[in-house]
Amino acid sequence: MSARFEELHWSQTKMGPLCLRRRLEPSLQVDVYEVKLGDEFLMSSLFTIAEIELARLGLAEVSGTDLDVVVGGLGLGYTAQAVLADRRVRSLVVVEALAAVIGWHEHGLLPAAAGLTADPRTRLVNDDFFALAQAAVGFAPGLPGRRFHLICLDVDHTPRHVLHPSHAAFYTAAGLRRLTKHLHPGGVFALWSDAPPDADFGAVLAAVFVRSTAYVVAFPNHLTGGESANTVYVASTS
């Protein structure tokens, strides 16, 4: 077990100061890894159930084998690792805008990083997911126009509460229609949100996709002694 508190990495990024820290959670006597961007908490290893469900629920909607998957947002790596746990997955492209986050994994600062970076199916891409989603070249540098069976996204807090104003256009009908050009027929888009299901955003999904569902993912909150919940939206093109 580590010291009570340790800052593992700090860097100044285009989106503000980024910090990875490890602390001892006294109520559970476990090490907790946390990420802050500026004054905002982005993620914690205490609460990973919904990030894992993002991958699981998305993959559950995809049939077949030899699946090619994109994850937007690397973070602590829980969504990417859950994708790789499905042996149907042939390849995984993880798009992360902050090079420092990729460095955390490549330098082994996170306990499960080796399983992700050592998997030959994984490719970590330092780029802007939202820009690639809107561009014809897509998510696979060197393979323009490549399509995928599943695209998962966990970057912004919610479709309304975005980390950068440039992300907002993605969550419109026009933005999501451009995303579908990177999906195979029958492909699936899955999105994590830190808020209850949003009826207005659900209507946007319904205008673009053939089917869509908002799943409420509840989990124990060890800090409050109660329960918290996130939302995972899953939308299919067929």
Buried (B, 14 or more C-beta within 10 A) or exposed (E): EEEEEEEBBEEEBEEBEBBBBBBBBEEEEEBBBBBBBEEEEBBBBBBBBBBBBBBBBBBEBBEEEEBBBBBBBBBBBBBBBBBBEBEEBEBBBBBBBBEBBBBBBEEEBBEBBEBBBEBEBBBBBBBBBBBBBBBEBBBBEEEEEBBBBBBBBBBBBBBEEBBBEEBBEBBBEEBBEBBBEBBBEBBBBBBBBBBEBBEEBBEBBEEBBEEBBBBEBEBEEBEEEEEBBBBBBBBBBE
